[in-house]
Amino acid sequence: QVHLVESGGGLVQPGGSLRLSCTDSGSIFRMSPVMWYRQAPGKERDWVASITSVGTTNYVDSVKGRFTVSRDNAKNMVYLQMNSLKPEDTAVYYCNLGGKWRNYWGQGTQVTVSS
């Protein structure tokens, strides 16, 4: 089974930084790619970044150069370091394993970028 837990969100001023975390207690997590998504109010959930089990990363163009995804398989953790945050980054952020686990979502973590 998959039980994803996101954390690390909060209120930050434009230009600020946050680090989000995603974890799961099972062994599937460390062997799986992990995707970050976000959903702003009234909008669809959009893909933001991905990391494979061996650390290859990809990003949506709007966050390239500002966000960095990383993982620590020994701790069953995936991180999303978000720098130079903008108001348009405001959303609930979720992680997901994709594939046969794509329907398993955590509760998400709220990121609000506002002055």
N, C-alpha and C positions, 0 to 999 in steps of 0.2 A: 504494500500500500504506500501511498504518497500523502504526506501531510506537510504542506509547505507553510512556512512562517516567515513573513516579511517584517522588518523593523527598521528604525532609524530615521523615519520621516519627521517633519516638523515645520515650523514657520521660520523662514530665513529671508533676509533682505536681498534684493537684486544684487548680483555679483558675489553672493555668498556661496558656501559649500555645504554639502551634506554627504554622508556615506550611508547608503542603504545596505541592509544585510538580508540574505535569504538562506534559510536552512531547512533541512529535513532530517529526520533521525535514521532513515533507512540507507542501505547500501546502494540502492538504485541511484540515489542522488549523485554520488561521487562518480558514477560511471556514465552519467547522462549529460548532454548539453543542457544549458540553462538559459532561458530567454527572460529578459525584462520587458514588461509592457507597462503602459500607462493609460489611464482613462481620465480625461478631463470632464467636468460637468456637462452633460448634454451631448457628449461626443462618444464615438466608438473607442474601444480599447485598441491601442496601436502598439506595434512592436517598437522597442527602443534600442535594445542591444542584445547580443548573444555571446556565449562563451562555450566552446566545446569541452569535452571531458579532458582534453590535453592542453587547453588554454588558448586556442585560436579564437579571436574576437571579431565581431562585426557590429557596426553601429548605423543607425539611421543618420542621414546627412545632417539633420538639424542639431545633433548632439556631438558630432565628430569634433575632436579637439577639446571638448569640455567634459565629457563623461568617460570614465574608464571602468570596465568590468574586469573583475579578477576572481580567482577562486582559491580556496585552501581545502583541498580534498581531505587532508588529515582531520580537519575540524568540521567537515561537511558544511562548508560555508561558501557562499558566493556573494560578492560585494559589488555595489555600483557606486563608485566615487563620482560625485556630481559637483563640478566647479563652475564658476561664472554663471550661476543660475539666473534665469530670466523669468519674468512673470508667466510667460507661455509654457514654462516647465511645470506649472501648477497642475497637479493631478494626483490620483491614487495610483501608486506604483505596485505592480504585481510581478512575481516570478513564476515561471512555468517550465516544465521539463519537455513539453512537446511530445510528438509521437503518440504512443498508446496512452501516455499520461497527460495528454493535452487538456482533458476536461477537469483536471485536478488543480484548483486554484486556492491560494491562501486568502486571508482577509484583506491583504493589501496594506500599504502604509501611505498616509497622506503627506504629500509635499506641497507646501504653500509658499510661493515666492511673492512677497509683497513688502512694500515700504510702509 
